[in-house]
Structure formats: C-alpha cells, structure tokens
C-alpha cells in the first residue's frame, strides 16, 4: 500500500488543504472488476483501490478506545491516531515529543 500526502490551495479561503491518498493493489479474480492489462498481454492484470481522505473531516476514535479495540499500548494508539490524522513521521515525532525512530518502532507494532 502506498500512502501519499497531497496539498493544494483553496481558491475560496486562501488556505492550504491537505488530503491523504491511499493506493492498494487488489488481487485479480475470475470475475467482477475489470483489470488493466499490461503490454496488451492478457496474462498480467493490474488493479488498484484508491482512497482519498480529508484528514480534517475524519472523526478519529479516542486513543483509549483504539487501544481497547486492537490491544495497543497508549503510546502506540496515540501514534496511530496521529498518522490517521494525516501527519508524517517527523510531525508525529514532534507532536508527541519522541524521536522518529521511536515512531517507526511503534508503527511496526500496529
């Protein structure tokens, strides 16, 4: 899965808006969705799902609820919520006052 952060200026409010694009490959199946074919050959097919999210419009669960639901420690749940809010590794580290390496370690536990 790829995670991209896209920004653009709003014409109406003159503020910079951020969106999160998540792209994930979808396995080919015998029916259903039509796939792209690579090089005109019928033997390779590519399918992707793309989710476009406005992080400011997403209502995130509390870190306590997230921890209870998925068995995460309070700190790992905080890191997960920060990423769900559209923040980068560096921004999460700065906001939680931890190192980027610590953020990476917590992400591996999710």
Secondary structure as the mmCIF struct_conf table of DSSP 4:
data_model
#
loop_
_struct_conf.conf_type_id
_struct_conf.id
_struct_conf.beg_label_comp_id
_struct_conf.beg_label_asym_id
_struct_conf.beg_label_seq_id
_struct_conf.end_label_comp_id
_struct_conf.end_label_asym_id
_struct_conf.end_label_seq_id
STRN STRN1 UNK A 2 UNK A 9
TURN_TY1_P TURN_TY1_P1 UNK A 11 UNK A 13
STRN STRN2 UNK A 16 UNK A 25
BEND BEND1 UNK A 30 UNK A 33
STRN STRN3 UNK A 36 UNK A 37
HELX_RH_3T_P HELX_RH_3T_P1 UNK A 38 UNK A 40
TURN_TY1_P TURN_TY1_P2 UNK A 42 UNK A 43
STRN STRN4 UNK A 45 UNK A 46
STRN STRN5 UNK A 48 UNK A 53
HELX_RH_3T_P HELX_RH_3T_P2 UNK A 55 UNK A 57
HELX_LH_PP_P HELX_LH_PP_P1 UNK A 60 UNK A 62
HELX_RH_AL_P HELX_RH_AL_P1 UNK A 63 UNK A 70
TURN_TY1_P TURN_TY1_P3 UNK A 71 UNK A 71
HELX_RH_AL_P HELX_RH_AL_P2 UNK A 74 UNK A 84
TURN_TY1_P TURN_TY1_P4 UNK A 85 UNK A 86
HELX_RH_AL_P HELX_RH_AL_P3 UNK A 89 UNK A 96
TURN_TY1_P TURN_TY1_P5 UNK A 97 UNK A 97
HELX_RH_AL_P HELX_RH_AL_P4 UNK A 100 UNK A 108
TURN_TY1_P TURN_TY1_P6 UNK A 109 UNK A 109
#
